[in-house]
Every structure is written in C-alpha cells, then in structure tokens.
Amino acid sequence: MCNNEKKVFITSDLHIGHKNILKHQPNRIEFMGLKDYNDIEGHDNYIFNLFDTTVKKNDEVFILGDLALLPIEEARKVILKLKRKGANIHLVVGNHDKTNIRLGTLFNSMTPLKEYKFKKTQFPFLDGTFRCVMCHYPLVTWADKTHGSVCLHGHTHNNSPWENTGCDLRLNVGIDTDFAQGKLITLEQVYDWYNKKLDGLTPEEYIQKCTDENPTFVR
C-alpha cells in the first residue's frame, strides 16, 4: 500500500480513564511500560501516543467497544484527542460505553454492530471483497459466515487466548491480546490472518471443512 493511501485500523477495549483496568489486565503494565497498577495517567498517555504516532488524516479506525470510562466532559476530551490527527473514528458500542453513546456526534459512525465490505479497488492488497462483521462481543454466528465473512470482536481481553486458534473465522482484536501486542491492528494483519486460516481453500471450502471435521460447528 502506498503511503498516500488511507489505512484501516481495528482495536477494542482501550478502557481510557478506567482506574481498575491495570488490576484486571496487569499485562498492560509491562507492554505499556507503566510504573505500577495505579499508573492510569501513563496508561492513557500510552494510548494517546499510540494514536498520534500510528494514524494519519483520513485513516479509518474502528474501536469495537469500551473506549473510555469517564464523565461526559472528560470523555469528550478523550475522543477529540484520538481524532486530532484527522482520522475517522468509528465506535462499535460495548458494555462500558454508556457515556460515550451520549457523544455519538463526535464519531464518524456509532452502532452496536457493523457490517463492512472492504473493496479491492480501495485496498489493492485484497484479492477481492473482504467482508467483516464487527461487534464488541464474540459471536457464534454472523452474517455471511458460510461465505467466509470474518467476525472481529473484543470484550474478553486476553482472558481467552484460545479464541483466535479455533476453526471459526473470528478474531479478538482487543489491545490486550497476543495478536495486537499493545498496538492497533491493521486491516492487512487481519487479512493475512484470514488467508493463513483458509490455507489455500476458498471460504466456502473452508467452512465446509470445519463442518465436516466438527459436527457441532455452527455455520
């Protein structure tokens, strides 16, 4: 992809301003280089710096829930900080977004579930149209699953690392996961993961293989 082409980033569970997040997800202390469990200021600054150094004007960023746990005026400042480089920010609502919902006009889109078709004409690294269903929660089945669409989600942090290893074309994009390693995941990374899962099969062949090998596989 040329440098002047926009990029797509996907992430989840940033939990900006959440005072207890470092107790629930102590792995952040190490990969964010924080002082201790109470260093929420360092935690939030890590995320702001991550956005400032990663995204650029007109990039698309999909945040799949649990953006910030703050009073409304503080949450407003957070959203504006994430947008200060000119990226388009989309919120897929999570269970900790009650305040952020009230600031919906600051997002380029806000919805509890988002279906998106990425086109090869816009993203030349794709082999064709790449269909994604984005939700805060991991789904058992979703639109066009039988035709190889991918479910992207968050919510479970790094507490269920086996999620990304099963047969399902379902990927946890949360910032805590081993897949993300504290970074924003790119569409290229998701597509590379997808192709490795297919291992040369068409999407339909892959889903049929999953069904044949596991009678309990949900199509």
N, C-alpha and C positions, 0 to 999 in steps of 0.2 A: 504494500500500500504506500502511495506517495505521501510525503509529509504534509502536502496541502489538502489531503483528503481527510474528511472528518472520521473520527473513530467512535466506536461504541464501547462503553464500559458498563459492567454489571457488578453490583455489590449488594450486601444486605447486613442488617444488624450492626449498624455503626454505634448506636447507643450513646450518642454525644450527650454529655451532661448527666449521665446515669452514675450516681455516686457509688453504687454497689457492683457495677459491671466487672470491675477488676477482681472482686471476690468470687464472682460467678465464672469468670473467664480469666484465670491468672496467667494463661499463656500470653495474654496481651502485654503483660509487664516485660517479658523478655523480647518479643518481636517489635515492640514499640520503644524499647529502651527506657522504660519508666523507672522511677525511684522505688516505688512500693505500691501497695494496694490502695493508697489514698491519693495517688498522683493523677487525679482526674483532669487537672489542667494540662499536664503533659500528654495524657491520653487524647484529649480533644485537639490539642495543637498538632499532634501527630496526624490526625485525620485531616485537619485543615491544610497542613503542609502537603499531605498526600494528594489532595485535590489540586492544590496550587501547582505542583510540580508534574502532575500527570495529565490533566485535562487541559484542553485549549478551547478557544472560541468555536462554537457550533458543534462541538462533540456532543454525543448523546450519552447521558449517564442514567441508568435505571437503578434505583435504590429499592430493593424488594423488602421494605418494611423496617420498622424500629429505627427510625432515623435519629430522633432526639427526644430525651425525656426531660423537658424543661418548661417553665412557664411560657406563655404565649409570646411575650415580647423578646425573651431570650431565644426562643425557638426561631423567631423571625430573623434575628441577627445571624443565627447559625445557617439558615437557608441562604441568606444573602451572601454570606462568606463562601459557601460552596459554589455559588453562581458567579463569583466576582471575576472569574476568568472567561466568562461568556458561554459556558456550556449550557446545554438544555438538560434540565434535571426533571426526571420523571419519578414519581413516588407510587409504588405499589403498596397499598396500606397494610401495615402489620398490627399486631395486638397492642403495641406500645406507641401508636401514632395518634392518639385521641386529640392531643393539642395540635399536631401537625396538620390534621384534617382541616382545622379551622383556618389554616393558612394556605388553603388549596390554590388560591390565585397566584401564589408565588412559584408554583411548579408549572412546567410545560404540560404536564398531564398528571392526573391523580385518579387511581382506580383500584379496587380490591383485587382485580385480576386483569392481566394484559396479554392479549394475543398479538404477536408481531411477526410479520413476514419480512425477513431481510432479503433484499434482491441482489442478484449478481451484478446488475447494471450499476448499482451503487457501491457494492463491496466486491471487487474483482477476485478476491481470494476464494470466494464461494464457488462451488460447482453448479449451483442452481439456487432456487429459492430455499431459504433456510427458515423453518417455522419454529417459533419458540412460544411457549406459554409460561408467563411469569406470575408467580404467586408467592406471598410470604411463606405459606405453609407447604410442606411436601405433599403432593397429590398422589393418589393411587392410579388414577386415570385422568386423561385430559383430552382436549380437542385434537383430533388428527394423530393421536398416539399410534394408531395402527398403520399410519403412513409415515412414521418416523419423526414426528414433531418432538421437540425436547421440552421438558419441564424444568425450569430454573426456579429455585426457591432459597429460602433462608430458614430462620426460626430456630433450628436445632443447634446452631453454633457449631462447635467441633465435638459435640457430645455423642454423635452417632457417625463416626468416621466411615463405617461400612456402607453408608448411604450411597456414596459415589462409586461403589465397587460392584453393585448388583447388575442384573440384566437390564433393568429399566433405563431408558434414556432420560434420566432425571439427575440433575446436578445441583448440589448445595453450593451456592456462590457466596456464602457469608464470609466476612473478612477474617473470621477466626479459623477457617478451615485450612487443612494442609494444601488444598488446591489453590487457595488465594494467597496464603502465606503473608497476610497483612497488606496486600495490595488490592487494587481494583482489577477485576478480571476483565480481559478484553474479549470482544466477540471472536477474534481469531483463536484465542485459547479455547473457548467453548467449542468452536467448530473443529479444532484439532482433536479435542477430547472425543467429540461426536464421531469423527471418522475413525479414530482408533477403536471405538466401541463397535462400529459397523464391521471393521476388519475386512473390507472388500465386498461386503454384501450390500445389496440395495436396502433401503429402510424397511420395505415390506418383507424381504427375505429375512432380515434380522429379527423382526417382530415374530415372524413365523417360527424361526429357530428357537426363540425364547419360549414360545408357546409349546413347541414340541418337546423341549427339554424339561419344562416345568408346568405340569397340568394346572397349578394354582396361579400361574402368571396371569395378571389382569390386563386385558387388552384395552 
